[in-house]
Amino acid sequence: MLVTILIGFAGVLVLFVAVVAKRRSAYHVERKLEVAAPADLVFGVLNDLHQFAGVLVLFGSPLEKLDPTMQKTFEGPAAGVGQSYAWNSNRKAGKGKMTIEESVPGEKVGIKLEFVEPMKSTATCALILAGTSTGSFVTWSMDGNHNFIGKAFGMFMDMDKMLGTDVEKGLVQLKTVAEGKR
């Protein structure tokens, strides 16, 4: 009887591993929001990680508020391509780094987002701006690939909803910051 249960459990485990292994690893999350501030002003916030770090939301909270004792390091130019921001926290924020890899004034900022802890992964964020008659329209997208654990987790959680909620909150933070600068 015990042998039958163990064989059954092993079979279910093998099936689960096979299903997870065949799942798509690539993901894309995208959200949009209108901001009552000109695209050049919004671009200034996005193109400077000193400011952008204050609007990035991870694990449901702004990165800067997850851990008041978090170590932060800025490197590279004052803004634009090559500027990076690294954080290290013993709490919820974990450890990671973001680097501006693309900067088109008033139009787009591309950021490489690297998580080291609690789980290693890399994503690319594109923040695209379009001027409107009342300000600007911001599209924030995130693309990356899940490892095996991420693919398994995705079987039980809606990853678009989970990551998308953070992107939505980040856009609201961006809107507050940019509109406060007008």
N, C-alpha and C positions, 0 to 999 in steps of 0.2 A: 504493500500500500504506500509506504513512504517513498519507495523507488518510483512508483507511478507518479506521485505528486511532484517529485524532483524532476523527472523527465518532462512532465507537463509544464512546470515552471521554466525549465531551460528552453523548451520549445517556444513559449510565449516571449521569453527574453530575446531569443534569436530573431523571432519575427519582429519584435519591437525595434531592435537594432537595425534590421534590414530595411524597415519602413523609414526610420529616421535617416539612414544613410542615403536613401533615394530621394529624400525631400530636397527641394531647391534651396540652395544656400543664399542666393542673392535676394536682397530686399530693397525696396524703394518706399520712402515715406515722403509725402508732400502736403504742405498746408499753405494757405494764402490769407492775407489780411490787408485791408486798406488802412493807411496811416495818414493822418492829417498833418503831414510835414513833407516838404519837398524832397525829392529823391536824393539830391546832393547832401542834404542834412542827414538823412537816414544812412546814406552811404558812409558818411563820416563815423557813425556809430559802429557800423559793421566792419569797417576797414581798420579799426583800432581795437585790438584785443583787450586793452585796458578798459574800454567801454563795453565791448561785446561780451566779455566774461560776466558782466552784470546782468545780461539778458539770457544767457544760456541756462536752460533748465534741464536738470538730470534727476532721475528718480523722483520726480514730482515737485522738486523745489529748485529755486535758483541756485546755481553752482556756488556762488559766493556766500550763500546763507546756509549751506549744508553743514559746514563745520567752521566756526569762527577761528579755530586754531590751525586751519589748513595752511600749508606752506605754498606760496605762489612765487613763480619765477617768470619774468618777461625777458625775452631775448630778441635780438635783431633790430631792425629799424623802428622808428617811432610809430609807424603805421605801414600798412600795405604788405606786399609780397615779402616773405621771409620773417615777418614778425611772428613770434610764438609765445605761447602762454602755457606753462606747465603747472600742475597742481599735485599735491601729495597730502593725503588725509588718512588718518587712522580710522576714520568714521565712514559714513555712507558715501562720501564723494570719491573714495578710492584714490587711484593715481592715474594721471593721464596727461596728454599734451594736445594742443591744437596749434596749427600753423597755417597762416594765410599763404595759399599757393597761387591764387589768381585774384587780380584786382583790376576791374575796368571801371574807372570813375563814373559815378552816378548810375551804373548799370548792374554790376555783379561783383560779388566777393565769393571766392571758392576757398573752403577751409578743410584741411585734413584733420580729422579728429581721431586721436589714438588713445584707446583705453588700455591700461596696463593691469590695473586691479580695480574691482574684484574679478573681472573676467577680461582677458585680452581680446581686443577686437579693434578694427580700424574702419572708419566710415569717412565719406566725403560729403560735406555740406555745401550746397550751392544756394546763395542768397541773391535772388534776382529782383531788380527794381524796375518799375515802370512808372513814369510820371502820369498823374491824372489831373483833372481840373481842380481837385480839392487837396492834392498832396501826392501820395505815391501808393503804389500797390506792391507789396512784398510777397514773393514766393520763396519759401524755405523748403528745400528738399534735402533728404539724407539718403545716401546709397551705401551699401556695404554687403558683406557676406557673413553669414552665420557659420560658426564652427559646429561640430557635432552637438555640443551641449545646447547651443543656441537653437539649432534645428529641433532638438528634442523638446526644449522649452516651448517653442512655437507651436507644437502639437496641442498644447493645453492652454496657451494664452494667445490672444489676438495681438500680434506684434505691431501691426499697423496702428491699432488703437493705443497700445501702450506707448510706443515711441511717438506717435502722432500727438498724444496728449501733451507730452513734453515740448514738442515743436510748437503746438498751439499756445501753450503757456509762455514759451520764449517769445513768440510773436507779440503777445499781449505786453510782455515786459518791454520789448523793443518799441512798441507803440507808445507806451508811457514815457520812456526815456526820450525818444525822438520828439514827441509832441511837447514835452517839457522844455526842449531846447529852442522852440520857435520863438 
